[in-house]
């Protein structure tokens, strides 16, 4: 069971008077406290430290924690250059990189950034899948790639990542199409559904899709992105998260929590709420801390770290998702079979 933390790389999280250089020490402290992973998000909606720049800064000062994106928006970058950047972070971290990707959202949280990137909004999911396939091909030594959208010849030798085949790539999203694509093509799933029941049903759909594609469902990491604030009461936690929602999204908490998993309350209440997602099958929980300055972020980091032993004990109890893993699933803890379904434009199975 892995518990990770999303670093407060946005200016709205580190505060108007904060020094973003302190984020490096924040990440080191998180690793010392027992967090399994350090994730960063990726957007142009507000000022922040760019995702891969932050991970490159963390690679030499951390030792064991996974470094991840939650989620990277590949359309913001040229695909071949992005493959080089990701391989470089994987090299600098000695193979600790995990890349969760997404295609962005309709409306102001996604579509305008396609225009800024001079990339068409149409067929964005095909473009995303082909970009991931291109990366994997480059990391395997390919010098050409031909898909429906992306076509390249005479590609110079690529920077190879630390691990053969490159870092695992997860997909964010919970639509029926995203669940099917996760099962067919990706190494993990990073959604944020407000209801644990939706998480459980989505994970089952992914595992069924994987089995139908000839892949092992056990080879797909079930992760969760969730905003958390540990407080003295539900009321005080919600009051703080109301400010957080307005500062980060420009919308009230009651609207945001219809879209995203958000948990607050006393330590025991937070444990119980997160345990419902663990019972639904989540095995890598990435916590975004609900605070608006670095001092408060540090306080929440310590409070959430204190919950990690209890959350890992919750994982020790069998969950319905572990007993219903699809027609060709392995029992929990057994090795996954090699995948047999190829990505678009790819001549080999996904990792």
Protein Blocks (a to p, Z undefined) as FASTA:
>chain_A
ZZdddddfbfklnopkbcfklmmmmmmmmmmnopabdcddddfkbgcddfklmmmmmmmm
pmklccddddddfklpcfklmmmmmmmmmmmnnopaccdddebjehjllmmmmmmnopaf
bhklmmmmmmmmmmmmmmnopabdcdfklccehiacddddfbghiaadddedjbfklmmm
mmmmmcbdcddbfblklmmmmmmmmmmmmmmnopafklpccdddddddddfbfklmmmmm
mmmmmmmnopafklmmmmpccdeddfklmmmmmmmmmmnopabdcdddddfbfklmmmmm
mmmmmmmmmmmmmmmpccfklmogbjkbccehiacdddfbdcehiabdcZZ
